Structure formats: structure tokens, C-alpha cells
Amino acid sequence: MIPLCIPEIRGNEWKYIKECLDTNWVSSVGKFVDRFEEEFAKYNEVKSAVVTMNGTAALQLALVALGVGEGDEVIVPSMTFISSVNAIKYVGAIPVFVDVDRETFVMDVNKVEELITEKTKAIMPVHIYGYPVEMDELNGIAKKYNLFVIEDATEALGTLYKGKLAGTLGDVGCFSFNGNKLITTGAGGMLITNNEELGKKAKYLSNQTKTITENGAMYHEEVGYNFRMPNILAAMGVAQLEKVDEYLEVKRRNARLYNDLLKGVKGITLTKEVDYVDNCYWLYSILVEDDFRMSRDELLNVLKEIGIQARPFFLPVHAMKPYSGSKCGDMNVTIDVSNRGINLPSSVSLTEEEVRIICDVIKNK
């Protein structure tokens, strides 16, 4: 089987984790927690990084730290992994769904302004499958209406937009280190920001707002959250981060090969390529159009029968039971893209031969 996207573990993971086990520093305090935060901040060229137990926690933490809460509206795409939307719900805010762009599959910035009301507090762009939202235009809108921008970059570590890394373009950026992400800690996430005070507040909130008194007792000034990552997982994160540029190079090389082999195939639409975007290609994505020789789901079944694991795009969240009836704009593009999209195998371990096999199936089976 050619898997969709599996972890790549070939560095110092065993060494660093063994150090945690040998020294008994396995919980949420330890040198690897600090080191992972420091090195992740350095990699992204930001002032502050706060590690969390998963990407969803990072998103919730960002919302809380920015003061987004009960009754506030947050504009978010409907075609996203549901964590983006659930995090908004967790803090008592209201998701307002915006359509996506058909060429990039991410939030259509041209449709954001029409959804802004006096209740709007923030915008949450989601860089789906590694492709970045048009952040210059979005930041312009946010500035005009005095709104926060919380980047869901959970799928976009290493993506460049006009020379700047995804996750560093808004007020806060959030990442995931789930097992299928570019780098993994098994489970984990990270919040980054260039606002040092905001970073300190997020760290404080993530650790149950714990303050140590003079005699060593613990005091809590306000309600906090247990969003901490164990040292043993942070150790894995440090090792993975050491390989991130190598992994990105492989992902982009495989994407170029996919592009070359699938370009011009009747009925297959590739993700838009522009000179100011350097996609991390977390997942390589295509659309199956009406003039392809079979339907999207038929192609998925053909791939599955041959042993190639592919996945349809995310279903629109606004059409799911927990969010039915939510405020949203015109969702025609979201529905269309969701019904046509396929994510193809994108593991770092994916070989050139496997890419050729996958493309041969799409073109000829």
C-alpha cells in the first residue's frame, strides 16, 4: 500500500526521548519543552512560541489570549478540519462561514468583508493542505475593521507567502504536530506570535495560570487550561525540527513531479501556482472535473483497489449537524470543491517511482 501521509522518523528522536526516560523528566516540565519553544520560534523568526498538547488547543488558546469570547463572531472557512471551528465554539464565540477560492481551496478573501458585523472580533484564515490565504489583502481588511487575525497554519509549516512563513502573518499563528503533519510529536501543537506580552499571556493560560508563592505553594489568579505538552513529546519535536528543511525539500520535489505528470490531463485541475507562494504541500491536492472519464468517488475506489490511499477533501462544516443553521455567505464554491477534491499520497518517504505509479493510475486506469 502507498499510504496517504505517514510520519518520518530518522533523526535524534530515540536519543532525545531516551534522555527523558533516563532522567525521569517525562512530564510537562523539562529542558526539551523550553528548547522546542525556543527553536520553533527561531525557525519561524518570531519572538514567542508556546507549545500545546495539540493544534486545537493552540487555536483555543489563541482565541482566549486575544479576548475572543461569548457572542463574538469569528469568520472562518467552512472547508476545513473541524478543529478550526470547534475552537471558536469552545470559547463561546460564533463561527461565521466564508466561501473558498476555487483555484487555491482556501478562504476567498474577496468574500470576507461582506460578512463583517459589529459583533465580528476576529478572522481565522486556514491554510488548507499547505496553501496560504491571500494574507496581504486579509490583513488590510482586518486593519480597516480593527479585527484580530488568527492563522490556522496547522497544515502549513514551512509554507512561504511573499517570502514570509505561514503562521507569522497575523496576530497569532497555530500549528499541529499530529502524526500526519510535516513534523510530528505524535500529538502536539504550537502557538507563535511576535507580540511578547501576548506570548506570555498564552503561556500563563496554558499552564493553569499557575503562580508559585514564596513558600512553594501554587496560586491561580484566574481560570486556566491544562494545554501543556510533556517533555518526552517535546524531545521528539526538537529532533523532528532538526529535519524540517530536508522534509520540505522532499515534499516540494514530489509536488513538482506530480505537477509535471498530471499537467494537461483532461478533467484534472491542479492547485494554482503563483510565484510568490512556496507551498509546503502537506497534502498534494487535485480536483476531478465533470469531463474526467469517471467521477471523483469512482477514482477514489480505483486508487483504493490498487492499494493507493487517497482521501476526499474536507466536508463543509456549515452543513454538519453541530453547525447547521450557522451564519454563512454563499457556499457554492465550497460545496463544489469539496465534492471534487482528492488528496494524493504525500509522505516524506514517498518515492519518485510511487508518484509515477499514482499518476499512471489517474491517467490510464
N, C-alpha and C positions, 0 to 999 in steps of 0.2 A: 504493500500500500504506500502511496505517496501522501503523507499527512498534510493537513492544511497549514498548520503553523505550530511547531513544537520548540521547546527550549533548546538552547545551545549551551552546553556546559563543558568548557575545555580550558579553563584558566586556573586561578587560585582558589576556587570555591572550596575544595576539600581542605586545603591548608588553613584557610581563614576560619572555616566552621570548626575544624578540629581545635584551633586555638581557643575558641569559645568554650568548647566542651572540656578541654584540658584545664581551663582556668575557672570554670563554673560560671562565667559571665554569659548566660544564655537568655536572660530576660530583657526588659526594656531599657536597661542601663548598661552601658559598656562602651568601649572605645570605638567599636565599629559603627554604632549609631551616630556618634559625632562625626566620625570620618566620612561616612556615607553622605551625610548632610553637607559637610564642607566640600567634598569632592564633586557632588552633584551641582552645588551652587557654582563652583569654579567652572565646571564643564559648560554650564548654561550662562556663565558670565552675569550672575545676579548676586545680590547682597545677602539673600536669606533663603534657606531651604529647610523645610520641616517634614521629616519622614512620618508616614502614617501606616496604618495596618492594611489599607487598600486604597485604590483610586477613588472609590465612592466616598470614603472618609475624608480624603483630601478635598473633594468638591464641597462636601457639607461643611468642613472646617473653614473653607474659603468664604462661604456664604455667611456663616456665623461671625467670623472675624470682621467682615465688612458691614455687619449690622443688618443684613437682609433677613427679614423675618415675617411674622404674621401679617397676611394681607398684601404684602409686596408682590409685584409682578416681575417675573424674570422671563425674558424672551429666549427661546431655545428651539433648535430644530426638532422636528418630530422623528426624523430618520436618524436615530442614534441608539446606542445601547442604553437601556432604560435607566441605568445608574445616574446619568446626567439629570434626568427628570425627577427620579426618586429623591435625589439630594435636595432639590428645590422643595419638594413636598415635605421632607423631614423637618425643615426649619419653619414650616407653616406658610411658606410663600406659594404663589400661584404661577404655574408654568403657562406661558403663552406661546403657542407653536407657530413657527415661521417655516415657509417652504424652502426647498433646497434648489441649488443650481443644477441643471441637467448635465452640464459638462464636467463638473467637479464633484458633485454629490454632497457638497457642504452647504451650510446656511447661505441663502440668497440675500446678500446684504441690501440689495435694492428693494427688498420687501420688508425690511425691519422697521423703518421709520413710521409706516402706516399703522403699526401695532403698538406704538408707544402711547401711554396714557399718563395721567398724573400719579398713578399707582406704580408705574414702572420704576424699578430700583436698579436693575442690572440686566446685562445681556450675557448669555453664555454661548459663545461660539464653540462648536465641536469640530475638531479637525479629523473628520471621518477617514478611516483607513490610511491616515497619514497625510492627506491633502489639506493644506491650510485655507482657512477662510480669508477673504479679502480684508485684511486687518486694518489697512490704512483708512479705507472708507468706513469700516465699522467704528474705529476709534474716533473718527470725525463726528459720526452720529452720536456716540456716547458723550463726547465732549460737549456737543451742542445742547444735550438734554441733561447733562450732569449725572451720567449713569456709570456704574461700575462695569468693568469687563472682566469676566472670569473665564479664562481659556480652559476648555476641556481638551488638553493635549495628551490624554491618556493613550492615544494611538499614534502619537506624532513625535516621539522622542527623536531628535536629530533632524527633523524637517526644517528647512530654511525658507523663509519668506523675505525676499528682498535683502538677503544677507543676514537676517536675524532669526534666531531659533524660535520655533513654535513654543509657546508657553511663557515667553519673555515679552510678549507684545501687548498684553493687557495689564490690569492691576495685579492679577494673580494668575499663575498657571498651575495646572494639576496633571499629575502623571500616574500611571498604573504600572506595576511590576508583576502582573498576573503571569501565569506560566506561558501564555502565548504571546507575550509582548516582546519587543526588541531585546530588552534585558529583563531578567526576572529575579525575584526573590521568593518565588513560589506564590506568595501573596504579599502585597505591599503597595504603597503609593508615596507620592511626594507633592508637597505644595511649595512653590517658589514665588518670590516677589522681590522687587527692587526697593520696596518700602520696608526699611528695617524695623520700624515700630509695628507695622502690620505683621511682620515675620515673628517678632517677639510675642505679640498677642496670640498668634496662631499656635505657637509652641506652648504657651501658657495654657491655652484652652485644651490642647491635645493631651495634656498631662494632668487632667482632673483639676486644673487651676491650683496645683499643689504649691504651697509655700512652707518651707521648713523654719520653724520657730527657733529661738535661741537655745532652748533645751532639747531640740531634736524632734519635737512633735510636728505633726502635719496639720496645717490650717488651710481652709479652702474659702476664698473670698466670694466666689460665685460658682454657679453650676458649670462644670467642665465635662470633658469627654475622655474616655479611655481609648484614644486613637493611636497609641504608641506602637512602634514596630520593635519586636525583640532583637536583641543584639545578634543573635545567631542568624536571623534573616538579613540584617544589615550587613553582616560579614559576606554573605553571598552577593548582596548588592554591590559592595565595593569591588569584589572580584569581577562581576559582570560588567561594571562600568569601565574597567580596565580594557575591555574588549569592544566597547561600543562602536568605535570608529571602524574597526575591522568588520563588524557585523553590518554596519550601514553600507560599507563598500560592496559587500556581497548582495545585499538586498537590492541596491541600485543596479548592479551589474545584471542580476536576474531580470529586473524590470525592463532594462534596455533590450534584453533578449526576447522577452515576451512581446515588447512593442514591435521589434523587427519581424517576428514570426507571425504576429496577428494583424499587423497593419494591412489594410486593404481587404481583409476577409469580409465578404458580403454579410451584412446583418450583425456584425460585431462592432460595437463602439468602445473605444478605449478612453481612459481618463485624459482630460485635457492636459497638454504640455505647454507651459509658458516659461520664458527664460528667467523669470525672477522667482520661480519656485523650484526648490530641490527637495522633492518628496522623499520621505524615508521608506515609502512603500511597505508599511507594516503588513498590509494585505494588498496584493495586486488585484485590481477590480475591472470588470468589463460589464457592458450592457448587451443583452441579447434582444435585437430588434425584430420587428414583425417579418422582415424579409430574410431572416436566417432560416435555414432549412428545417428547424424544429423549434419548439418552444423552450423557454428558459428551464422549466422543470424537467422537460424531456432531456435536455443537455445535462442537467444535474444527475439524472438517473443513468445516463450513458457513462458519465465520468465515474460514478459510484460503482457500476458494474465492472469497470475495468480496474478499479482499485485506486482511483484518484479522489481524494477527499476535497470537495469544494463546498461552498456554503452560499445560500442566498443572502442578499442584503438584509439589513435590519428591517423588521416590520415597523410601520408608522406607529409611534407610541400614542398619538392622539386617538387612534382607532381601537386601542386596547381598553378593556373594561375599567381599570382604575382611573383612566383619564378621558373616558368618553364624555362628550359634552364640554370639554375644555375650550377656552377661547383660542381661536387659531385663524390664520389667514387662509388664502386659497391653497389647498394642499394637492393640487393636481399633479405637479411635478414630483412631489414626494411619493405619491401613490404609484405613479408610472415608473419611476426609477426603482423603487422598492420591488416592484413586480418583475423587473427585467434584470436586476443586478446579480452578478456572481463574483464571489471572492475565490481566487485560484490559489493553489499551494504557494506559500511564501516563506517557508522556514529558512533560516540561515544555512541549514545543511542541504537545502535543495540544490541539486546538481544541474549542470547545463543539459546533460542527457535527459533528465527528468522534465525540464522545461520543454524540451523538444518533443518528448512523448506527449505531454499535456496539450501542446499546441497542435500536434498532428491529429490527436483525437478531435479537437474542436474543428479543425479544418476538413477532416476527411471521414470521420465515422458517421 
